[in-house]
Amino acid sequence: MSSTQVGAMPPPDGVTPDFSGGIGSTYLQSTLIIVYSVTFALATITMILRIYTAGWVAKKLSWDSPLIVLAWGISLAFFITSVKAMPSGFGKHLWNVTIVDLEGYLNLLLVLALTYIWPPTLSKLAILVLYHRIIPNRPFRIAVYLTAVSVTAYTVVFTALFIGPCNPSKTGSGVCLNNISIAQAVLNIITDAVLIILPIPVVHRLQMPLKQRATIGALLSLGSGVILASCVRIGYVRKMQNNPDVTWTQASAAVWSSVELNIGIVCNCLATLKPFVRQHLPRLAGLVGGSTSSKNSNQAASGNRFNSWRGDKASYGYELHSVDRPKKAHAGVPGHSRDIIVVDEFQVQYGNAQDKGDASSTENILESDIHRKHRGERPGRLAI
């Protein structure tokens, strides 16, 4: 029997190796394809809505959008590589994988590792860009900078380790790869938790109804809602340490990696879609965003009509009719009554709103309240 017909590890007692089959030939491979396809479809839809909202509804394109697009592209590369690795044994038990096929799989494992570690980092950076844009508080921004540097730094370090001493194609790199997988999973969970906690003090200080504060906090936390998938995935990563059936255990972890990558993009995009919901689904916006008067919605919808108004003045007056009182005329001055006219003059200034059609989006609420607080005014109230 040649080496091409021998499994890379002995099969369990009573199990006959099966070297047939291609893409989707095992239950695990089919599960990976289905799970990734569904979550990637959701990620694609929400990403398109995010770009539409930023470019055409809010008319505010920022660095968070290209970061998410890049995360989406690398996630797609992860799936393409996963499918390409399936004929080489990815998603099969190792006793059903020949030595030759295993070598082909190990050559693709580096690409799998690199395309997995970067999308979560890019999604986190996109959330941090959003935080930086809407919250001008200096200590908060320092925390944002430190978090961004930390996330980028450990991802770059892991990338260097994968390419260098822990390259999967090198003999004896298994322990190193497992250690990196555990470390990265833990750091992902920690940084996800940091991103959830980071804006809580700022949102807590906003003087607005509790329901609205809770909604804003929930929307911001959506960006790191993937923490649940990360926690589940780490259990599968731990199983890889003591199980030599690497082609099976790594594919099992990859199922949850797919969820982590794509749901991270979905949650990140959902956190920015309130302008879209308010413009196209106003009833849903009312349920999610708390009580907002129709007057505010009408003002937002008709905002374009006021864009050209600058410093218009108006005045109105009314007469306080006199009460005739009989008086004795002064010497040489005939008696008479007096009329008092009260005149109110006011000036109205209208600014050109950047976010047309969304007068109370999450970002606008935070920007208006936080910027007023930053200037020393009382947040949550109109500064006159």
Secondary structure, DSSP 4 states (H G I P E B T S, - for coil): --GGGSBSSPPPTT--------TT-SHHHHHHHHHHHHHHHHHHHHHHHHHHIIIIIS----THHHHHHHHHHHHHHHHHHHHHHGGGTTTS-GGGSBHHHHHHHHHHHHHHHHHHHHHHHHHHHHHHHHHHHH---HHHHHHHHHHHHHHHHHHHHHHHHHHTTT-TTSTT-HHHHHHHHHHHHHHHHHHHHHHHHTTHHHHHHS-S-HHHHHHHHHHHHHTTTTHHHHHHHHHHHHHHHH-S-HHHHHHHHHHHHHHHHHHHHHHHHHTT-HHHHHHH-HHHHHHHH----HHHHHHHHTGGGGTT--SEEEEEEEEE-------PPPTT-------EEEEEEEEE-----SSTT-TT-HHHHHHHHHHHHHTTSPTTS---
